[in-house]
Structures are given as structure tokens and as C-alpha cells.
């Protein structure tokens, strides 16, 4: 039971950290020289600060091949029913 | 019978002390950010980035300026406060209404693989909001809602509803039990719980 719980927590934490915007934006702002950007902040920067939504969306979508398998794995774990969000 | 309590073993006392110490560390870890928020708010402007643990000249001037809208970019503070309250209230009402009705329907209709429906709804919940900000902006822009609080309400409800459905689905058996009894059916509900009685 604990193994399933730990797996769900790890998966959720990984998924949310992958898409975390606030921490990076407010702590480092992606700087210096754009070295600490993550995909979420880079996508928003490209779309809204540089005015190029295509580039922003492409940066963000590049995370999906990693994100979607994690989400599917999470769904399967949740379907087991002994762990609830 | 003796009233004298048996001495607590040394290892147990050591474990208890460790647990208390760990609890204190977690408590400080949790409270420090809140303390920092208050510290920043009550410090003089030039002291904000200092390493003071206690403000040398605590003041509530910043609160007074905010509440009296005493600075040019704060002149709409109360309107913005109203926006926050309105958006929060609308999102809560809509999410609760949609979430409870959907989970009730899924529970009552006993859709095969209904769990898949409720879990699939979570897909939108686990995809980070920052990833969907750009498409949401585009959608709201094309609907002409980009400068309207309802665009924020729509997005927030979209994100909050799947979780509400998921949580409400766990209470669906109680809905079933109470509705069966209300219709006068002779069939006994499958499961009676204290919550079912309260629902009735």
C-alpha cells in the first residue's frame, strides 16, 4: 500500500515540478542570461514577452512526450483505488 | 497494585525527543515564510533586503497606503479586491455545482468504466496550468473575453472541476442510498452510512 502511495506522490511531484512556473519566475526570473529558465517560464517568455506564441507553444509541447507517459502511469496507479488525491 | 509508573526506557525517551525536535524543525520551516511576509510588510522600504530578523522600526504605513489607495498604482485597490472576491465566489459556486451534479450522474447511471471517466477528468488537472496559459489566452482573445473577469472564471472552473468531480465521486454511494429511499423503493440501499442518514 505504501509503495503505491509513494509512487503516486513521486509522479505527482514530478509532473507538477515539470510545469512549475511561479518558483522559477519569482526566484531567478530565468536569469542570468536565460540560464535558469525551465520550459514553463521559457514558453511564457517566448509567447508574451517576445510576442511569438508559436515558439512558446513549441517549447512547452516539447515536454509532453515525457509528461504524458507519467500522467498515464499516474492514472493507472489511481485506478487501483487505494490512493486518492 | 502499585501507583508508581514504570520508568520509561531510555531509547523510548530518546525517540520521543527526536520526534519533538523534528516536529519543531518542521514547525519553524512552515512558519518562517509567513513570518517573512509579515516582516517585509512592516519594515521600512530601505530595510526590506536587509538581514534583520526583527524589524528595527516596525510600521504599518504600507497597509495604510494600500487601504487608502494612497499611491498612483494602488488607486484601484478596492476594485481589484472586488475582482478577487467576485472571481473566487463564482469559481466556487460553478465548480461545486458542476462537480456535484456530474459525480451524482456518474454514480446514478452506473456507467461501465465510470471510474475511467472520473480519472480521465484528472488529466486536465495534472497538466500544468503554465503549459495551457498560451492556448487559453488565444481562446479568450478570440471570444473577446481577454479583458473580462469571466475569462479567469472560465479557466479556473476548467481546472478545478475535474478535481471536484473526482472528490465528489467518492461520495456517490451515499447519493445512491438516499435517493433510493426517497423514491419509496422497498429495496434496501446497498450501504448505509451515517453520512447517508444525514443526506436524507
Interface residues (C-beta under 8 A of the other chain):
Chain A: X12 X15 X16 X18 X19 X20 X21 X39 X40 X41 X43 X44 X47 X48 X53 X56 X57 X60 X63 X67 X71 X74 X75 X78 X79 X81 X84 X85
Chain B: X115 X116 X119 X120 X122 X123 X126 X127 X128 X129 X130 X131 X133 X134 X135 X137 X138 X163 X166 X167 X170
